[in-house]
């Protein structure tokens, strides 16, 4: 997952709204959004390591992870995707969050967002303290929360406008339009993460389309204040080709239905 924008208690109607793009190599096997067998998790699945980049539970517990882009990084055998599944499966979520912060050095650099519509936390192994998220609009890519990369600023601005103009019904298609923006950022606005200007430029759009690597999944998740929850994923292949979508709706206190 390489771009997440989210609203936490910034809307009277929707206390939690998340819109995210997962960028990954096309050759890495993954299954699309579904309710996992024998469990309570609703998510896509990384078939290589068994975890996920973003998921929820039927009760509305939410977690997502992005990697942090660095010039040099050692090899870590543990997948960051297990942080998400671990939180969603945890019997004591608060204790699990503490363990994530304490054991963060077992993983390559990560941003981790976890909680629900009433409480949300941000953790990263780039700092010692966990952050309790205050009401507002946030964005994170492959640097710390709200780092003003062009794609983050652009997505947050459009996301804020969509949330502001959503009343009882969320403008889901507009969120996906925002996630589908393929415009490169101006080169003079690019961050320097050590990958070189040309690659930095190719990675700068909200929706990435490169040879062998790009945006493979877009996901919108929202919880309404009456308990209604919606999660939709749109999946893409090489050359940014749209493949299919999965959409699930449920009440956070009732069984899940799939459309």
C-alpha positions, 0 to 999 in steps of 0.5 A, spaced: 500 500 500 503 506 497 498 511 498 492 512 504 488 518 505 483 518 510 478 522 514 477 520 522 471 524 525 471 529 520 464 528 518 458 528 522 455 522 517 462 518 516 466 517 522 471 513 518 473 514 511 479 511 507 481 511 500 487 507 498 492 505 492 496 499 493 502 499 489 506 492 487 510 488 482 505 485 478 508 478 479 507 478 486 501 473 487 495 476 491 487 475 491 482 480 491 478 483 497 473 477 500 471 475 507 477 470 509 475 463 511 474 461 518 475 468 520 473 475 521 477 479 516 475 482 510 481 484 505 485 482 499 491 477 501 498 477 499 499 470 497 506 470 497 507 472 505 500 471 507 498 477 510 495 483 507 496 491 506 489 493 508 483 490 512 477 490 516 473 486 521 465 485 521 465 489 527 469 495 523 476 494 526 481 497 521 488 497 519 493 498 513 500 499 512 505 502 507 512 501 506 517 507 507 522 508 502 529 509 504 536 509 500 538 503 503 535 498 507 537 491 510 533 485 508 528 483 513 524 476 513 518 478 516 512 481 512 509 488 514 503 485 512 502 481 518 502 487 522 495 488 519 492 481 520 495 481 527 491 487 529 485 484 526 486 478 529 488 480 536 483 479 542 487 485 545 488 490 540 491 496 545 496 491 547 497 489 540 499 496 538 504 496 544 507 490 541 508 493 534 511 499 537 516 495 541 517 490 536 518 495 530 525 493 528 523 486 526 520 489 520 523 494 514 520 501 515 513 502 515 507 506 517 501 503 520 494 505 521 490 501 526 483 502 530 476 504 528 471 509 527 471 511 535 479 511 536 485 511 531 492 510 532 498 511 527 505 507 529 512 507 525 518 504 526 521 510 525 520 513 531 519 511 538 512 513 540 505 511 537 500 517 535 493 517 537 490 520 531 486 526 532 479 528 528 481 531 521 484 529 514 490 525 513 495 522 508 500 517 508 505 514 502 512 512 503 514 517 508 511 519 515 504 521 516 502 527 512 509 528 509 507 533 504 509 529 497 505 532 491 501 526 491 499 526 498 497 533 498 493 533 491 490 527 494 488 530 501 485 536 497 481 532 493 479 527 498 477 533 503 472 536 497 469 529 496 468 528 504 465 535 505 460 534 499 458 527 501 452 527 506 448 521 507 451 517 501 458 517 500 461 519 493 464 513 492 466 513 484 469 520 486 473 517 491 476 512 485 476 518 480 481 521 485 485 515 486 486 514 478 489 520 477 495 518 473 498 525 472 506 526 474 508 531 479 513 537 476 520 534 477 522 541 481 516 538 487 519 531 487 522 528 494 529 525 494 528 518 497 535 516 493 532 512 487 534 517 482 530 523 479 527 519 473 524 513 477 522 518 483 518 522 477 515 515 475 513 514 482 510 521 483 502 520 480 497 518 485 496 512 480 502 509 478 503 505 471 510 502 470 513 496 466 512 490 471 510 495 477 504 499 478 497 500 482 494 494 483 488 495 487 484 501 489 480 500 496 475 505 499 472 503 506 467 507 510 463 507 516 457 511 517 454 513 524 448 508 523 453 502 523 453 501 515 459 499 512 462 499 505 468 496 502 470 496 495 476 494 491 478 495 484 483 491 481 488 492 475 493 489 471 499 491 467 498 497 463 493 500 468 488 495 465 482 495 469 480 487 471 474 487 476 471 490 482 468 487 489 464 491 493 461 488 500 456 492 505 454 490 512 452 493 518 458 493 523 453 489 528 450 484 523 452 479 518 456 481 511 453 481 504 457 481 498 454 484 491 
